[in-house]
Amino acid sequence: MKNIELLPISEEAKKRLNEFATQYKRYARVIVEVVSFNEGRLIVRVEQKELVNGKMLTKKELVERVRKMFEGEIPTDWKLTVSAVDFDRKDIEGINADWIKSRMNRLMLKAKHICTHTGIDKSTLSQILSEEKPLTKWHKIALYYFFKYYEVANFEGNKC
């Protein structure tokens, strides 16, 4: 589990939480990570990355599972906030040149920033933005997660 070392709990509790997280990742494609811990307030992020046996867990189900996972492993006086993230394939299918340009403008990003972090070649990105070349599924996924991460991580103003 990412950032588990931030928690001031026993090594045994960390080990159990890591085991739970590993099982969720392996069998349900659910990723659990510690976002922050400060003064008894723990924020955890959970996301199901893909369908498993045609099933996508709801936000409520994800939150309940993470709460049960931490039950008995952290002090009862801690405030646990679980942020469940939706993965919607329609979001990815809707990506086009205008979608990319609007996010680039809003976040004040240049093509070189996107190329550096997605692996998309600068000439390919230029052709995509000018609509000379269609977006592949790989491009859409790379761009979707790049912008999603960039927005969530609050990197605005800090050029990659």
HUBEL-V976453 format. One record per pair of residues at least 4 apart in sequence whose C-alpha atoms are under 8 Angstrom apart, sorted by the first residue. I is the first residue (numbers start at 1). J is the second residue. Records with the same first field share a line. If there is no record, write none. Layout:
# HUBEL-V976453
I=J, J
This chain:
# HUBEL-V976453
1=17, 18, 21, 22, 32, 33, 34
2=32, 33, 34
3=33, 34, 35, 36
4=14, 18, 33, 34
5=14
6=34, 36, 37
7=37
9=13, 14, 73, 74
10=14
11=15
12=16
13=17, 73, 74
14=18
15=19
16=20
17=21, 69, 70, 73
18=22
19=23
20=24, 69
21=25, 30, 31, 32
22=26
23=27, 28
24=28, 29, 30, 31
25=29, 30, 31, 32
26=30
27=52
28=48, 52
29=48, 49, 50, 51, 52
30=46, 47, 48, 49
31=46, 47, 48, 49
32=44, 45, 46, 47, 66
33=44, 45, 46
34=42, 43, 44, 45
35=42, 43, 44, 45
36=41, 42, 43, 44
37=41, 42, 43
38=42
40=77, 78, 79
41=78, 79, 80, 81
42=78, 79, 80, 81
43=80, 81, 82, 83
44=80, 81, 82, 83
45=82, 83, 84, 85
46=62, 63, 66, 82, 83, 84, 85
47=62, 84, 85, 86, 87
48=56, 57, 85, 86, 87
49=87
50=56, 87
51=55, 56
52=56
57=61, 62
58=62
59=63, 84, 85, 86
60=64, 84
61=65
62=66, 84
63=67, 82, 83, 84
64=68
65=69
66=70, 82
67=71, 80, 82
69=73
70=74
72=76
74=78
88=92
89=93
90=94
91=95, 144
92=140, 141, 144
93=140
95=99, 100, 140, 144
96=100, 135
97=101, 128, 129, 130, 131
98=102, 129
99=103
100=104, 129, 143
101=105, 129
102=106
103=107, 147
104=108, 109, 110
105=109
107=156, 157
108=156, 157
109=113, 114, 159
110=114
111=115, 122, 125, 126
112=116, 122
113=117, 159, 160
114=118, 119, 120, 143, 146
115=119, 120, 121, 122, 125
116=120
117=146
118=142, 143, 146
120=124, 125, 139
121=125
122=126
123=127
124=128, 133
125=129
126=130
127=131, 132, 133
128=132, 133, 134, 135
135=139, 140
136=140
137=141
138=142
139=143
140=144
141=145
142=146
143=147
144=148
145=149
146=150
147=151
148=152
149=153
150=154, 155, 156
151=155, 156
155=159, 160
